[in-house]
Amino acid sequence: MDYLLTSFASLPDFRINRKKLYDLTEIVFMSICGVICGCDDYASIKSWSDDNVVWLRQYLALANGIPSDDIFRRIFQYLDYEAFNRCFMDFTLLLDIQEFSLISIFKNVV
């Protein structure tokens, strides 16, 4: 999970400093983990994050708790997608596929 946090640390944050209640990297981390676990909208990412807050706190500070689904939506509405793509590609390059014994693709085990 450190790979994910490291890869997205350089993602530019478009928000005004005084309005940053939630850390951008933490929002992205929760979103990616939620999508990997089957979430398909912002409400389900919020719900998944609420349900897994104990696990998330192993990796994230979550100083202000879990953001609302509206916060997730706003972040991704204005996010620089090219920068996000670069960060995501960096993340995939850091992964050592040998570490994983099973890879789940579309709910099928390969």
Sine and cosine of phi, psi and omega as CSV:
sin_phi,cos_phi,sin_psi,cos_psi,sin_omega,cos_omega
0.00,0.00,-0.41,0.91,0.05,-1.00
-0.89,0.45,-0.52,0.85,0.05,-1.00
-0.84,0.55,-0.69,0.72,-0.05,-1.00
-0.91,0.42,-0.72,0.69,0.01,-1.00
-0.90,0.44,-0.68,0.74,0.00,-1.00
-0.90,0.44,-0.69,0.73,-0.06,-1.00
-0.90,0.43,-0.57,0.82,-0.06,-1.00
-0.99,-0.12,0.05,1.00,0.01,-1.00
-0.89,0.45,-0.46,0.89,-0.03,-1.00
-1.00,-0.01,0.02,1.00,0.00,-1.00
-0.90,0.43,0.83,-0.55,-0.03,-1.00
-0.92,0.39,0.70,-0.71,0.00,-1.00
-0.98,-0.17,0.89,-0.46,-0.07,-1.00
-0.98,0.18,-0.20,0.98,-0.12,-0.99
-0.98,0.22,0.42,-0.91,0.09,-1.00
-0.95,0.32,0.68,-0.73,-0.09,-1.00
-0.79,0.61,-0.67,0.74,-0.06,-1.00
-0.95,0.32,-0.18,0.98,-0.01,-1.00
-0.95,-0.30,0.20,0.98,-0.03,-1.00
-1.00,0.02,1.00,0.09,0.02,-1.00
-0.99,0.17,-0.51,0.86,-0.03,-1.00
-0.84,-0.54,0.63,-0.78,0.00,-1.00
-0.94,0.34,0.76,-0.65,-0.04,-1.00
-0.87,0.49,-0.70,0.71,0.00,-1.00
-0.88,0.48,-0.61,0.79,0.03,-1.00
-0.92,0.40,-0.64,0.77,0.02,-1.00
-0.90,0.44,-0.69,0.72,0.02,-1.00
-0.90,0.43,-0.69,0.73,0.02,-1.00
-0.84,0.54,-0.77,0.63,0.01,-1.00
-0.88,0.48,-0.63,0.78,-0.02,-1.00
-0.91,0.41,-0.73,0.68,-0.01,-1.00
-0.90,0.43,-0.70,0.71,0.03,-1.00
-0.88,0.48,-0.67,0.74,0.02,-1.00
-0.89,0.46,-0.69,0.73,0.01,-1.00
-0.91,0.41,-0.66,0.75,0.06,-1.00
-0.86,0.52,-0.55,0.83,-0.01,-1.00
-1.00,0.04,0.12,0.99,0.13,-0.99
0.96,-0.29,0.06,1.00,0.03,-1.00
-0.94,0.34,0.63,-0.78,-0.03,-1.00
-0.78,-0.62,0.15,0.99,0.11,-0.99
-0.41,-0.91,0.13,-0.99,-0.09,-1.00
-0.92,0.39,-0.58,0.82,0.03,-1.00
-0.90,0.43,-0.63,0.78,0.00,-1.00
-0.96,0.28,-0.51,0.86,0.10,-0.99
-0.91,0.42,-0.70,0.72,0.06,-1.00
-0.86,0.51,-0.74,0.68,-0.01,-1.00
-0.89,0.45,-0.70,0.71,0.03,-1.00
-0.87,0.48,-0.68,0.73,0.01,-1.00
-0.89,0.46,-0.68,0.74,0.06,-1.00
-0.87,0.49,-0.68,0.73,-0.03,-1.00
-0.94,0.35,-0.40,0.92,-0.09,-1.00
-0.89,-0.46,0.42,0.91,-0.09,-1.00
-0.88,0.47,-0.56,0.83,0.01,-1.00
-0.90,0.44,-0.72,0.70,0.03,-1.00
-0.90,0.43,-0.70,0.71,-0.02,-1.00
-0.86,0.51,-0.60,0.80,-0.03,-1.00
-0.92,0.39,-0.21,0.98,0.12,-0.99
-0.93,0.37,-0.43,0.90,-0.09,-1.00
-0.89,-0.46,-0.42,0.91,-0.12,-0.99
-0.84,-0.54,0.52,-0.85,0.05,-1.00
-0.96,0.29,-0.64,0.77,-0.04,-1.00
0.74,0.67,0.77,0.63,-0.07,-1.00
-0.82,0.57,-0.56,0.83,0.00,-1.00
-0.92,-0.39,0.37,0.93,0.04,-1.00
0.99,0.15,-0.36,-0.93,-0.01,-1.00
-1.00,-0.01,0.76,-0.65,0.02,-1.00
-0.93,0.38,0.35,-0.94,0.06,-1.00
-0.96,0.29,0.26,-0.97,0.06,-1.00
-0.89,0.46,-0.49,0.87,0.05,-1.00
-0.91,0.41,-0.60,0.80,0.04,-1.00
-0.91,0.42,-0.72,0.69,0.05,-1.00
-0.83,0.56,-0.72,0.69,-0.03,-1.00
-0.88,0.48,-0.74,0.67,-0.03,-1.00
-0.89,0.45,-0.64,0.76,0.01,-1.00
-0.86,0.50,-0.76,0.65,-0.05,-1.00
-0.97,0.25,-0.34,0.94,0.06,-1.00
-0.93,0.38,-0.60,0.80,-0.10,-1.00
-0.94,-0.34,0.04,1.00,-0.04,-1.00
-0.92,0.40,0.60,-0.80,0.08,-1.00
-0.97,0.26,0.97,-0.23,-0.11,-0.99
-0.93,0.37,-0.50,0.87,0.06,-1.00
-0.92,0.39,-0.68,0.74,0.05,-1.00
-0.91,0.41,-0.65,0.76,0.04,-1.00
-0.87,0.49,-0.69,0.72,0.01,-1.00
-0.88,0.48,-0.69,0.73,0.03,-1.00
-0.88,0.47,-0.70,0.72,0.01,-1.00
-0.90,0.44,-0.65,0.76,-0.01,-1.00
-0.92,0.40,-0.63,0.77,0.05,-1.00
-0.90,0.43,-0.64,0.77,0.08,-1.00
-0.86,0.50,-0.67,0.74,0.02,-1.00
-0.87,0.49,-0.74,0.67,-0.04,-1.00
-0.91,0.41,-0.53,0.85,0.03,-1.00
-0.94,0.34,-0.48,0.88,0.02,-1.00
-0.97,0.25,-0.39,0.92,-0.01,-1.00
-0.94,0.35,0.69,-0.72,0.11,-0.99
-0.97,-0.25,0.97,-0.23,-0.11,-0.99
-0.86,0.51,-0.37,0.93,0.02,-1.00
-0.91,0.40,-0.36,0.93,-0.01,-1.00
-0.94,0.35,-0.34,0.94,-0.11,-0.99
-0.96,-0.28,0.74,-0.67,0.01,-1.00
-1.00,0.07,-0.44,0.90,0.01,-1.00
-0.72,-0.70,0.62,-0.79,0.08,-1.00
-0.84,-0.54,0.83,-0.55,0.01,-1.00
-1.00,-0.09,0.86,-0.50,0.02,-1.00
-0.84,-0.54,0.88,-0.48,0.01,-1.00
0.79,0.62,0.69,0.72,0.05,-1.00
0.91,0.41,0.21,0.98,0.11,-0.99
-0.94,-0.33,0.63,-0.77,0.02,-1.00
-1.00,-0.02,0.78,-0.62,-0.01,-1.00
-0.96,-0.28,0.00,0.00,0.00,0.00
